[in-house]
Amino acid sequence: QMVESPRFKPSGEDKKDRRNNRVIPYVAGVSEKLRRVFSKHNISVYFRPSNTLRQKLVHPKDKTPKHKLNNVVCAVQC
């Protein structure tokens, strides 16, 4: 006798659940109101931080000092 795991859903149900989930950036004061509005329509809202540790720590290039940016041509229109 084979017992189905509750973790696995048929593909139709899985797609239906994904449509009802949204991930948005967290904004204090606004995000809570959005969650209430979406919940009335059976849409789950998850928040992600706008600034992550990776964004703050990982910079492959050093920034060019401002004094070296003088007389630099960014784009030339022909």
PDB file with one MODEL, atoms N, CA, C and O in Angstrom:
MODEL        1
ATOM      1  N   GLN A   1       0.845  -1.184   0.000  1.00  0.00           N
ATOM      2  CA  GLN A   1       0.000   0.000   0.000  1.00  0.00           C
ATOM      3  C   GLN A   1       0.885   1.241   0.000  1.00  0.00           C
ATOM      4  O   GLN A   1       1.802   1.360   0.813  1.00  0.00           O
ATOM      5  N   MET A   2       0.604   2.162  -0.918  1.00  0.00           N
ATOM      6  CA  MET A   2       1.400   3.375  -1.040  1.00  0.00           C
ATOM      7  C   MET A   2       0.659   4.549  -0.402  1.00  0.00           C
ATOM      8  O   MET A   2      -0.520   4.780  -0.669  1.00  0.00           O
ATOM      9  N   VAL A   3       1.380   5.284   0.448  1.00  0.00           N
ATOM     10  CA  VAL A   3       0.790   6.441   1.110  1.00  0.00           C
ATOM     11  C   VAL A   3       1.391   7.690   0.489  1.00  0.00           C
ATOM     12  O   VAL A   3       2.612   7.820   0.401  1.00  0.00           O
ATOM     13  N   GLU A   4       0.537   8.607   0.060  1.00  0.00           N
ATOM     14  CA  GLU A   4       1.028   9.839  -0.547  1.00  0.00           C
ATOM     15  C   GLU A   4       1.481  10.807   0.530  1.00  0.00           C
ATOM     16  O   GLU A   4       0.834  10.964   1.566  1.00  0.00           O
ATOM     17  N   SER A   5       2.586  11.440   0.266  1.00  0.00           N
ATOM     18  CA  SER A   5       3.108  12.431   1.193  1.00  0.00           C
ATOM     19  C   SER A   5       2.275  13.708   1.093  1.00  0.00           C
ATOM     20  O   SER A   5       1.951  14.132  -0.016  1.00  0.00           O
ATOM     21  N   PRO A   6       1.921  14.331   2.215  1.00  0.00           N
ATOM     22  CA  PRO A   6       1.132  15.566   2.159  1.00  0.00           C
ATOM     23  C   PRO A   6       1.916  16.744   1.581  1.00  0.00           C
ATOM     24  O   PRO A   6       1.324  17.758   1.213  1.00  0.00           O
ATOM     25  N   ARG A   7       3.262  16.617   1.498  1.00  0.00           N
ATOM     26  CA  ARG A   7       4.072  17.707   0.961  1.00  0.00           C
ATOM     27  C   ARG A   7       3.891  17.864  -0.542  1.00  0.00           C
ATOM     28  O   ARG A   7       3.980  18.972  -1.072  1.00  0.00           O
ATOM     29  N   PHE A   8       3.641  16.767  -1.219  1.00  0.00           N
ATOM     30  CA  PHE A   8       3.552  16.796  -2.671  1.00  0.00           C
ATOM     31  C   PHE A   8       2.102  16.940  -3.096  1.00  0.00           C
ATOM     32  O   PHE A   8       1.235  16.180  -2.666  1.00  0.00           O
ATOM     33  N   LYS A   9       1.850  17.925  -3.947  1.00  0.00           N
ATOM     34  CA  LYS A   9       0.502  18.174  -4.436  1.00  0.00           C
ATOM     35  C   LYS A   9       0.485  17.918  -5.937  1.00  0.00           C
ATOM     36  O   LYS A   9       1.519  18.033  -6.596  1.00  0.00           O
ATOM     37  N   PRO A  10      -0.643  17.583  -6.467  1.00  0.00           N
ATOM     38  CA  PRO A  10      -0.733  17.494  -7.926  1.00  0.00           C
ATOM     39  C   PRO A  10      -0.408  18.845  -8.547  1.00  0.00           C
ATOM     40  O   PRO A  10      -0.612  19.886  -7.922  1.00  0.00           O
ATOM     41  N   SER A  11       0.094  18.827  -9.767  1.00  0.00           N
ATOM     42  CA  SER A  11       0.587  20.058 -10.391  1.00  0.00           C
ATOM     43  C   SER A  11      -0.490  21.128 -10.503  1.00  0.00           C
ATOM     44  O   SER A  11      -0.163  22.311 -10.403  1.00  0.00           O
ATOM     45  N   GLY A  12      -1.730  20.783 -10.701  1.00  0.00           N
ATOM     46  CA  GLY A  12      -2.799  21.773 -10.804  1.00  0.00           C
ATOM     47  C   GLY A  12      -2.983  22.547  -9.516  1.00  0.00           C
ATOM     48  O   GLY A  12      -3.138  23.767  -9.540  1.00  0.00           O
ATOM     49  N   GLU A  13      -2.966  21.846  -8.387  1.00  0.00           N
ATOM     50  CA  GLU A  13      -3.117  22.523  -7.093  1.00  0.00           C
ATOM     51  C   GLU A  13      -1.905  23.391  -6.792  1.00  0.00           C
ATOM     52  O   GLU A  13      -2.035  24.478  -6.228  1.00  0.00           O
ATOM     53  N   ASP A  14      -0.725  22.906  -7.171  1.00  0.00           N
ATOM     54  CA  ASP A  14       0.505  23.654  -6.910  1.00  0.00           C
ATOM     55  C   ASP A  14       0.490  24.984  -7.664  1.00  0.00           C
ATOM     56  O   ASP A  14       0.850  26.019  -7.103  1.00  0.00           O
ATOM     57  N   LYS A  15       0.078  24.962  -8.920  1.00  0.00           N
ATOM     58  CA  LYS A  15       0.015  26.192  -9.707  1.00  0.00           C
ATOM     59  C   LYS A  15      -1.017  27.148  -9.130  1.00  0.00           C
ATOM     60  O   LYS A  15      -0.809  28.361  -9.120  1.00  0.00           O
ATOM     61  N   LYS A  16      -2.124  26.606  -8.653  1.00  0.00           N
ATOM     62  CA  LYS A  16      -3.174  27.445  -8.069  1.00  0.00           C
ATOM     63  C   LYS A  16      -2.654  28.147  -6.818  1.00  0.00           C
ATOM     64  O   LYS A  16      -2.931  29.329  -6.613  1.00  0.00           O
ATOM     65  N   ASP A  17      -1.902  27.431  -5.978  1.00  0.00           N
ATOM     66  CA  ASP A  17      -1.348  28.020  -4.757  1.00  0.00           C
ATOM     67  C   ASP A  17      -0.336  29.107  -5.082  1.00  0.00           C
ATOM     68  O   ASP A  17      -0.294  30.134  -4.404  1.00  0.00           O
ATOM     69  N   ARG A  18       0.487  28.894  -6.116  1.00  0.00           N
ATOM     70  CA  ARG A  18       1.506  29.879  -6.460  1.00  0.00           C
ATOM     71  C   ARG A  18       0.880  31.181  -6.952  1.00  0.00           C
ATOM     72  O   ARG A  18       1.439  32.254  -6.728  1.00  0.00           O
ATOM     73  N   ARG A  19      -0.250  31.104  -7.608  1.00  0.00           N
ATOM     74  CA  ARG A  19      -0.907  32.313  -8.096  1.00  0.00           C
ATOM     75  C   ARG A  19      -1.427  33.163  -6.944  1.00  0.00           C
ATOM     76  O   ARG A  19      -1.598  34.372  -7.098  1.00  0.00           O
ATOM     77  N   ASN A  20      -1.677  32.557  -5.810  1.00  0.00           N
ATOM     78  CA  ASN A  20      -2.231  33.279  -4.673  1.00  0.00           C
ATOM     79  C   ASN A  20      -1.160  33.756  -3.705  1.00  0.00           C
ATOM     80  O   ASN A  20      -1.487  34.198  -2.603  1.00  0.00           O
ATOM     81  N   ASN A  21       0.097  33.679  -4.084  1.00  0.00           N
ATOM     82  CA  ASN A  21       1.193  34.147  -3.241  1.00  0.00           C
ATOM     83  C   ASN A  21       1.927  35.265  -3.954  1.00  0.00           C
ATOM     84  O   ASN A  21       2.169  35.190  -5.158  1.00  0.00           O
ATOM     85  N   ARG A  22       2.280  36.303  -3.208  1.00  0.00           N
ATOM     86  CA  ARG A  22       3.043  37.418  -3.764  1.00  0.00           C
ATOM     87  C   ARG A  22       4.162  37.787  -2.812  1.00  0.00           C
ATOM     88  O   ARG A  22       3.983  37.775  -1.595  1.00  0.00           O
ATOM     89  N   VAL A  23       5.322  38.117  -3.373  1.00  0.00           N
ATOM     90  CA  VAL A  23       6.468  38.582  -2.594  1.00  0.00           C
ATOM     91  C   VAL A  23       6.741  40.010  -3.026  1.00  0.00           C
ATOM     92  O   VAL A  23       6.955  40.287  -4.206  1.00  0.00           O
ATOM     93  N   ILE A  24       6.731  40.919  -2.048  1.00  0.00           N
ATOM     94  CA  ILE A  24       6.952  42.335  -2.340  1.00  0.00           C
ATOM     95  C   ILE A  24       7.956  42.896  -1.346  1.00  0.00           C
ATOM     96  O   ILE A  24       8.124  42.336  -0.262  1.00  0.00           O
ATOM     97  N   PRO A  25       8.626  43.989  -1.689  1.00  0.00           N
ATOM     98  CA  PRO A  25       9.562  44.599  -0.740  1.00  0.00           C
ATOM     99  C   PRO A  25       8.814  45.189   0.447  1.00  0.00           C
ATOM    100  O   PRO A  25       7.697  45.686   0.303  1.00  0.00           O
ATOM    101  N   TYR A  26       9.429  45.131   1.608  1.00  0.00           N
ATOM    102  CA  TYR A  26       8.804  45.661   2.819  1.00  0.00           C
ATOM    103  C   TYR A  26       8.997  47.166   2.893  1.00  0.00           C
ATOM    104  O   TYR A  26      10.114  47.666   2.762  1.00  0.00           O
ATOM    105  N   VAL A  27       7.902  47.882   3.104  1.00  0.00           N
ATOM    106  CA  VAL A  27       7.929  49.324   3.325  1.00  0.00           C
ATOM    107  C   VAL A  27       7.100  49.577   4.573  1.00  0.00           C
ATOM    108  O   VAL A  27       5.905  49.282   4.595  1.00  0.00           O
ATOM    109  N   ALA A  28       7.723  50.120   5.613  1.00  0.00           N
ATOM    110  CA  ALA A  28       7.032  50.332   6.887  1.00  0.00           C
ATOM    111  C   ALA A  28       5.779  51.175   6.683  1.00  0.00           C
ATOM    112  O   ALA A  28       5.806  52.194   5.993  1.00  0.00           O
ATOM    113  N   GLY A  29       4.685  50.739   7.291  1.00  0.00           N
ATOM    114  CA  GLY A  29       3.433  51.470   7.211  1.00  0.00           C
ATOM    115  C   GLY A  29       2.578  51.078   6.023  1.00  0.00           C
ATOM    116  O   GLY A  29       1.358  50.977   6.153  1.00  0.00           O
ATOM    117  N   VAL A  30       3.177  50.858   4.883  1.00  0.00           N
ATOM    118  CA  VAL A  30       2.435  50.529   3.663  1.00  0.00           C
ATOM    119  C   VAL A  30       2.222  49.021   3.555  1.00  0.00           C
ATOM    120  O   VAL A  30       1.150  48.571   3.151  1.00  0.00           O
ATOM    121  N   SER A  31       3.232  48.251   3.912  1.00  0.00           N
ATOM    122  CA  SER A  31       3.180  46.803   3.722  1.00  0.00           C
ATOM    123  C   SER A  31       2.055  46.156   4.514  1.00  0.00           C
ATOM    124  O   SER A  31       1.391  45.249   4.013  1.00  0.00           O
ATOM    125  N   GLU A  32       1.832  46.606   5.736  1.00  0.00           N
ATOM    126  CA  GLU A  32       0.777  46.029   6.568  1.00  0.00           C
ATOM    127  C   GLU A  32      -0.594  46.277   5.941  1.00  0.00           C
ATOM    128  O   GLU A  32      -1.456  45.399   5.956  1.00  0.00           O
ATOM    129  N   LYS A  33      -0.790  47.468   5.395  1.00  0.00           N
ATOM    130  CA  LYS A  33      -2.067  47.793   4.752  1.00  0.00           C
ATOM    131  C   LYS A  33      -2.268  46.946   3.497  1.00  0.00           C
ATOM    132  O   LYS A  33      -3.371  46.465   3.234  1.00  0.00           O
ATOM    133  N   LEU A  34      -1.202  46.767   2.728  1.00  0.00           N
ATOM    134  CA  LEU A  34      -1.302  45.930   1.530  1.00  0.00           C
ATOM    135  C   LEU A  34      -1.653  44.492   1.893  1.00  0.00           C
ATOM    136  O   LEU A  34      -2.453  43.852   1.211  1.00  0.00           O
ATOM    137  N   ARG A  35      -1.054  43.989   2.965  1.00  0.00           N
ATOM    138  CA  ARG A  35      -1.342  42.615   3.385  1.00  0.00           C
ATOM    139  C   ARG A  35      -2.828  42.460   3.703  1.00  0.00           C
ATOM    140  O   ARG A  35      -3.442  41.462   3.325  1.00  0.00           O
ATOM    141  N   ARG A  36      -3.412  43.448   4.400  1.00  0.00           N
ATOM    142  CA  ARG A  36      -4.838  43.379   4.730  1.00  0.00           C
ATOM    143  C   ARG A  36      -5.703  43.401   3.467  1.00  0.00           C
ATOM    144  O   ARG A  36      -6.672  42.648   3.370  1.00  0.00           O
ATOM    145  N   VAL A  37      -5.366  44.243   2.519  1.00  0.00           N
ATOM    146  CA  VAL A  37      -6.144  44.328   1.279  1.00  0.00           C
ATOM    147  C   VAL A  37      -6.048  43.020   0.501  1.00  0.00           C
ATOM    148  O   VAL A  37      -7.063  42.497   0.041  1.00  0.00           O
ATOM    149  N   PHE A  38      -4.833  42.489   0.351  1.00  0.00           N
ATOM    150  CA  PHE A  38      -4.653  41.241  -0.389  1.00  0.00           C
ATOM    151  C   PHE A  38      -5.321  40.062   0.310  1.00  0.00           C
ATOM    152  O   PHE A  38      -5.848  39.168  -0.352  1.00  0.00           O
ATOM    153  N   SER A  39      -5.305  40.052   1.643  1.00  0.00           N
ATOM    154  CA  SER A  39      -5.894  38.920   2.362  1.00  0.00           C
ATOM    155  C   SER A  39      -7.401  38.844   2.133  1.00  0.00           C
ATOM    156  O   SER A  39      -7.968  37.752   2.185  1.00  0.00           O
ATOM    157  N   LYS A  40      -8.065  39.972   1.880  1.00  0.00           N
ATOM    158  CA  LYS A  40      -9.500  39.962   1.579  1.00  0.00           C
ATOM    159  C   LYS A  40      -9.783  39.240   0.267  1.00  0.00           C
ATOM    160  O   LYS A  40     -10.897  38.767   0.043  1.00  0.00           O
ATOM    161  N   HIS A  41      -8.781  39.155  -0.598  1.00  0.00           N
ATOM    162  CA  HIS A  41      -8.919  38.486  -1.889  1.00  0.00           C
ATOM    163  C   HIS A  41      -8.213  37.132  -1.901  1.00  0.00           C
ATOM    164  O   HIS A  41      -7.926  36.586  -2.967  1.00  0.00           O
ATOM    165  N   ASN A  42      -7.934  36.593  -0.712  1.00  0.00           N
ATOM    166  CA  ASN A  42      -7.281  35.282  -0.552  1.00  0.00           C
ATOM    167  C   ASN A  42      -5.924  35.221  -1.238  1.00  0.00           C
ATOM    168  O   ASN A  42      -5.583  34.213  -1.857  1.00  0.00           O
ATOM    169  N   ILE A  43      -5.154  36.289  -1.129  1.00  0.00           N
ATOM    170  CA  ILE A  43      -3.803  36.332  -1.679  1.00  0.00           C
ATOM    171  C   ILE A  43      -2.833  36.498  -0.523  1.00  0.00           C
ATOM    172  O   ILE A  43      -2.913  37.469   0.229  1.00  0.00           O
ATOM    173  N   SER A  44      -1.913  35.547  -0.381  1.00  0.00           N
ATOM    174  CA  SER A  44      -0.902  35.627   0.671  1.00  0.00           C
ATOM    175  C   SER A  44       0.213  36.555   0.220  1.00  0.00           C
ATOM    176  O   SER A  44       0.668  36.483  -0.922  1.00  0.00           O
ATOM    177  N   VAL A  45       0.648  37.424   1.117  1.00  0.00           N
ATOM    178  CA  VAL A  45       1.710  38.375   0.803  1.00  0.00           C
ATOM    179  C   VAL A  45       2.886  38.089   1.715  1.00  0.00           C
ATOM    180  O   VAL A  45       2.731  37.977   2.931  1.00  0.00           O
ATOM    181  N   TYR A  46       4.065  37.973   1.120  1.00  0.00           N
ATOM    182  CA  TYR A  46       5.296  37.774   1.869  1.00  0.00           C
ATOM    183  C   TYR A  46       6.208  38.946   1.570  1.00  0.00           C
ATOM    184  O   TYR A  46       6.241  39.446   0.445  1.00  0.00           O
ATOM    185  N   PHE A  47       6.942  39.381   2.567  1.00  0.00           N
ATOM    186  CA  PHE A  47       7.796  40.548   2.407  1.00  0.00           C
ATOM    187  C   PHE A  47       9.252  40.147   2.390  1.00  0.00           C
ATOM    188  O   PHE A  47       9.674  39.245   3.114  1.00  0.00           O
ATOM    189  N   ARG A  48      10.023  40.834   1.545  1.00  0.00           N
ATOM    190  CA  ARG A  48      11.465  40.627   1.515  1.00  0.00           C
ATOM    191  C   ARG A  48      12.109  41.963   1.861  1.00  0.00           C
ATOM    192  O   ARG A  48      11.560  43.018   1.543  1.00  0.00           O
ATOM    193  N   PRO A  49      13.252  41.924   2.501  1.00  0.00           N
ATOM    194  CA  PRO A  49      13.913  43.188   2.839  1.00  0.00           C
ATOM    195  C   PRO A  49      14.439  43.862   1.579  1.00  0.00           C
ATOM    196  O   PRO A  49      14.876  43.194   0.642  1.00  0.00           O
ATOM    197  N   SER A  50      14.393  45.182   1.567  1.00  0.00           N
ATOM    198  CA  SER A  50      14.899  45.887   0.393  1.00  0.00           C
ATOM    199  C   SER A  50      16.421  45.923   0.395  1.00  0.00           C
ATOM    200  O   SER A  50      17.038  45.906  -0.670  1.00  0.00           O
ATOM    201  N   ASN A  51      17.026  45.972   1.557  1.00  0.00           N
ATOM    202  CA  ASN A  51      18.484  45.935   1.661  1.00  0.00           C
ATOM    203  C   ASN A  51      18.890  44.628   2.326  1.00  0.00           C
ATOM    204  O   ASN A  51      18.455  44.327   3.438  1.00  0.00           O
ATOM    205  N   THR A  52      19.718  43.862   1.645  1.00  0.00           N
ATOM    206  CA  THR A  52      20.176  42.608   2.224  1.00  0.00           C
ATOM    207  C   THR A  52      21.641  42.740   2.618  1.00  0.00           C
ATOM    208  O   THR A  52      22.333  43.658   2.177  1.00  0.00           O
ATOM    209  N   LEU A  53      22.094  41.837   3.433  1.00  0.00           N
ATOM    210  CA  LEU A  53      23.482  41.838   3.864  1.00  0.00           C
ATOM    211  C   LEU A  53      24.410  41.683   2.661  1.00  0.00           C
ATOM    212  O   LEU A  53      25.467  42.310   2.601  1.00  0.00           O
ATOM    213  N   ARG A  54      24.011  40.849   1.707  1.00  0.00           N
ATOM    214  CA  ARG A  54      24.832  40.650   0.510  1.00  0.00           C
ATOM    215  C   ARG A  54      24.995  41.959  -0.259  1.00  0.00           C
ATOM    216  O   ARG A  54      26.092  42.271  -0.724  1.00  0.00           O
ATOM    217  N   GLN A  55      23.913  42.727  -0.394  1.00  0.00           N
ATOM    218  CA  GLN A  55      23.997  43.995  -1.115  1.00  0.00           C
ATOM    219  C   GLN A  55      24.944  44.966  -0.423  1.00  0.00           C
ATOM    220  O   GLN A  55      25.604  45.766  -1.086  1.00  0.00           O
ATOM    221  N   LYS A  56      25.016  44.905   0.886  1.00  0.00           N
ATOM    222  CA  LYS A  56      25.863  45.828   1.632  1.00  0.00           C
ATOM    223  C   LYS A  56      27.331  45.406   1.633  1.00  0.00           C
ATOM    224  O   LYS A  56      28.216  46.261   1.670  1.00  0.00           O
ATOM    225  N   LEU A  57      27.604  44.091   1.593  1.00  0.00           N
ATOM    226  CA  LEU A  57      28.970  43.601   1.759  1.00  0.00           C
ATOM    227  C   LEU A  57      29.695  43.271   0.458  1.00  0.00           C
ATOM    228  O   LEU A  57      30.916  43.414   0.391  1.00  0.00           O
ATOM    229  N   VAL A  58      28.987  42.839  -0.563  1.00  0.00           N
ATOM    230  CA  VAL A  58      29.640  42.344  -1.766  1.00  0.00           C
ATOM    231  C   VAL A  58      29.710  43.445  -2.825  1.00  0.00           C
ATOM    232  O   VAL A  58      28.693  43.835  -3.398  1.00  0.00           O
ATOM    233  N   HIS A  59      30.918  43.937  -3.074  1.00  0.00           N
ATOM    234  CA  HIS A  59      31.173  44.918  -4.128  1.00  0.00           C
ATOM    235  C   HIS A  59      32.452  44.482  -4.837  1.00  0.00           C
ATOM    236  O   HIS A  59      33.545  44.709  -4.319  1.00  0.00           O
ATOM    237  N   PRO A  60      32.336  43.854  -6.022  1.00  0.00           N
ATOM    238  CA  PRO A  60      33.521  43.324  -6.687  1.00  0.00           C
ATOM    239  C   PRO A  60      34.525  44.394  -7.114  1.00  0.00           C
ATOM    240  O   PRO A  60      35.717  44.108  -7.220  1.00  0.00           O
ATOM    241  N   LYS A  61      34.065  45.611  -7.357  1.00  0.00           N
ATOM    242  CA  LYS A  61      34.976  46.686  -7.755  1.00  0.00           C
ATOM    243  C   LYS A  61      34.992  47.761  -6.677  1.00  0.00           C
ATOM    244  O   LYS A  61      33.985  48.021  -6.019  1.00  0.00           O
ATOM    245  N   ASP A  62      36.149  48.374  -6.514  1.00  0.00           N
ATOM    246  CA  ASP A  62      36.229  49.524  -5.622  1.00  0.00           C
ATOM    247  C   ASP A  62      35.623  50.719  -6.332  1.00  0.00           C
ATOM    248  O   ASP A  62      35.733  50.845  -7.552  1.00  0.00           O
ATOM    249  N   LYS A  63      34.983  51.596  -5.573  1.00  0.00           N
ATOM    250  CA  LYS A  63      34.413  52.797  -6.167  1.00  0.00           C
ATOM    251  C   LYS A  63      35.530  53.749  -6.565  1.00  0.00           C
ATOM    252  O   LYS A  63      36.525  53.889  -5.854  1.00  0.00           O
ATOM    253  N   THR A  64      35.356  54.403  -7.712  1.00  0.00           N
ATOM    254  CA  THR A  64      36.331  55.382  -8.190  1.00  0.00           C
ATOM    255  C   THR A  64      36.154  56.670  -7.394  1.00  0.00           C
ATOM    256  O   THR A  64      35.040  57.181  -7.280  1.00  0.00           O
ATOM    257  N   PRO A  65      37.245  57.196  -6.843  1.00  0.00           N
ATOM    258  CA  PRO A  65      37.130  58.452  -6.089  1.00  0.00           C
ATOM    259  C   PRO A  65      36.579  59.566  -6.973  1.00  0.00           C
ATOM    260  O   PRO A  65      36.860  59.609  -8.171  1.00  0.00           O
ATOM    261  N   LYS A  66      35.794  60.468  -6.380  1.00  0.00           N
ATOM    262  CA  LYS A  66      35.149  61.544  -7.143  1.00  0.00           C
ATOM    263  C   LYS A  66      36.156  62.446  -7.842  1.00  0.00           C
ATOM    264  O   LYS A  66      35.877  62.951  -8.930  1.00  0.00           O
ATOM    265  N   HIS A  67      37.325  62.657  -7.236  1.00  0.00           N
ATOM    266  CA  HIS A  67      38.295  63.549  -7.877  1.00  0.00           C
ATOM    267  C   HIS A  67      38.863  62.958  -9.169  1.00  0.00           C
ATOM    268  O   HIS A  67      39.412  63.693  -9.989  1.00  0.00           O
ATOM    269  N   LYS A  68      38.742  61.651  -9.361  1.00  0.00           N
ATOM    270  CA  LYS A  68      39.207  61.028 -10.597  1.00  0.00           C
ATOM    271  C   LYS A  68      38.106  60.967 -11.662  1.00  0.00           C
ATOM    272  O   LYS A  68      38.354  60.515 -12.779  1.00  0.00           O
ATOM    273  N   LEU A  69      36.916  61.411 -11.330  1.00  0.00           N
ATOM    274  CA  LEU A  69      35.812  61.372 -12.277  1.00  0.00           C
ATOM    275  C   LEU A  69      35.690  62.648 -13.101  1.00  0.00           C
ATOM    276  O   LEU A  69      34.815  62.728 -13.963  1.00  0.00           O
ATOM    277  N   ASN A  70      36.530  63.642 -12.867  1.00  0.00           N
ATOM    278  CA  ASN A  70      36.478  64.887 -13.634  1.00  0.00           C
ATOM    279  C   ASN A  70      36.865  64.645 -15.082  1.00  0.00           C
ATOM    280  O   ASN A  70      37.706  63.795 -15.377  1.00  0.00           O
ATOM    281  N   ASN A  71      36.252  65.391 -15.977  1.00  0.00           N
ATOM    282  CA  ASN A  71      36.537  65.335 -17.413  1.00  0.00           C
ATOM    283  C   ASN A  71      36.329  63.944 -18.011  1.00  0.00           C
ATOM    284  O   ASN A  71      37.088  63.519 -18.882  1.00  0.00           O
ATOM    285  N   VAL A  72      35.330  63.258 -17.556  1.00  0.00           N
ATOM    286  CA  VAL A  72      35.010  61.928 -18.065  1.00  0.00           C
ATOM    287  C   VAL A  72      33.801  62.049 -18.983  1.00  0.00           C
ATOM    288  O   VAL A  72      32.794  62.661 -18.625  1.00  0.00           O
ATOM    289  N   VAL A  73      33.912  61.463 -20.162  1.00  0.00           N
ATOM    290  CA  VAL A  73      32.802  61.469 -21.107  1.00  0.00           C
ATOM    291  C   VAL A  73      32.033  60.171 -20.920  1.00  0.00           C
ATOM    292  O   VAL A  73      32.584  59.083 -21.089  1.00  0.00           O
ATOM    293  N   CYS A  74      30.760  60.292 -20.571  1.00  0.00           N
ATOM    294  CA  CYS A  74      29.953  59.097 -20.331  1.00  0.00           C
ATOM    295  C   CYS A  74      29.321  58.570 -21.609  1.00  0.00           C
ATOM    296  O   CYS A  74      29.261  57.358 -21.816  1.00  0.00           O
ATOM    297  N   ALA A  75      28.846  59.475 -22.475  1.00  0.00           N
ATOM    298  CA  ALA A  75      28.212  59.041 -23.717  1.00  0.00           C
ATOM    299  C   ALA A  75      28.372  60.137 -24.754  1.00  0.00           C
ATOM    300  O   ALA A  75      28.285  61.325 -24.445  1.00  0.00           O
ATOM    301  N   VAL A  76      28.604  59.723 -25.973  1.00  0.00           N
ATOM    302  CA  VAL A  76      28.749  60.676 -27.065  1.00  0.00           C
ATOM    303  C   VAL A  76      27.646  60.385 -28.068  1.00  0.00           C
ATOM    304  O   VAL A  76      27.538  59.264 -28.566  1.00  0.00           O
ATOM    305  N   GLN A  77      26.826  61.384 -28.369  1.00  0.00           N
ATOM    306  CA  GLN A  77      25.751  61.214 -29.339  1.00  0.00           C
ATOM    307  C   GLN A  77      26.278  61.552 -30.727  1.00  0.00           C
ATOM    308  O   GLN A  77      26.888  62.604 -30.918  1.00  0.00           O
ATOM    309  N   CYS A  78      26.051  60.680 -31.685  1.00  0.00           N
ATOM    310  CA  CYS A  78      26.512  60.912 -33.061  1.00  0.00           C
ATOM    311  C   CYS A  78      25.363  61.309 -33.951  1.00  0.00           C
ATOM    312  O   CYS A  78      25.558  61.545 -35.144  1.00  0.00           O
TER     313      CYS A  78
ENDMDL
END
